[in-house]
Amino acid sequence: MSETIPSPNIWETPDVYEIENRGVDRTHVIEDAMRSVLDWTGGDVLDIGCGTGFHLPHFAQDARSVVGVEPHPPLASLAAERTSDMPSVSVREEGAASIGVPDGSFDVAHARWAYFFGPGCEPGLAELERVMRRGGAAFVIDNDATRSTFGQWFRRALPSYDPRAVERFWERQGWQRERLDIRWDFDSREDFEAVVGIEFAPEHADLILAEHPDATGVDYAVNLWHRRY
Ligand SMILES: C[S@@+](CC[C@H](N)C(=O)[O-])C[C@H]1O[C@@H](n2cnc3c(N)ncnc32)[C@H](O)[C@@H]1O
């Protein structure tokens, strides 16, 4: 599938990415902000780029139905396995630009660190326009590289990243932004080191770990982009 964006962190080490997901935003800042825009209780939810399906059971607690979309076959299988005893959840091996469901199928769409990284994701935005129900809301969660300790690590590792260009992209598309302050918090130094090791190239990971010799977590700024339909 040509529009699939390689995600070495979760593709190569889904077990470490699971640790990462368990340590992200333990106080549910992202979920609270999403619910204040539109609550999904009783609604139909789409999770785009659902990976191993970490978030699907959580949505299923309140939603009427949940569809996870994931183009990388081994991950789509893991997501299906994770939710095999959940009748309201289904997983589709597809990309964001071509979701095989009827028009107006979803009340809430969620894409967390997946596909919607600014310029280039227009085909996925067009597909969202089609699959969202009127009155629904779509959410994209991505790094805010302009703030926080994690943001500094990110910019140092990816100096060509232009946060302003990404902001301008979403503004042109008519999306709104909420700046959120979350954390990574892990149970052990070993977990922290493992997660830093899948998110950064070795030279950057070594620098981060040397600069933060006792850390098991970090402050992490994210952007919650959202749009109503
Ligand atoms: C960093 S992972 C995040 C997974 C998941 N959202 C989570 O929070 O656990 C990014 C995911 O986006 C998927 N992806 C890549 N290209 C995609 C596309 N065109 N449409 C939908 N998902 C895509 C990857 O295969 C990967 O599973």
The ligand as a Gaussian input file, in Angstrom:
#p B3LYP/6-31G(d) Opt

LIG

0 1
 C        3.578000       5.277000      15.833000
 S        2.346000       4.119000      15.394000
 C        0.985000       4.560000      16.461000
 C        0.002000       3.427000      16.644000
 C       -1.224000       3.749000      17.497000
 N       -1.931000       4.913000      17.016000
 C       -0.903000       3.894000      18.948000
 O       -1.005000       5.032000      19.484000
 O       -0.584000       2.892000      19.587000
 C        1.822000       4.689000      13.778000
 C        0.917000       3.720000      13.068000
 O        0.397000       4.318000      11.868000
 C        0.321000       3.314000      10.886000
 N        0.247000       3.893000       9.537000
 C        1.249000       4.112000       8.661000
 N        0.770000       4.573000       7.502000
 C       -0.574000       4.665000       7.649000
 C       -1.627000       5.045000       6.779000
 N       -1.401000       5.431000       5.534000
 N       -2.896000       4.999000       7.245000
 C       -3.140000       4.594000       8.513000
 N       -2.178000       4.201000       9.367000
 C       -0.912000       4.239000       8.945000
 C        1.585000       2.501000      11.121000
 O        1.554000       1.238000      10.489000
 C        1.604000       2.428000      12.634000
 O        0.885000       1.347000      13.116000

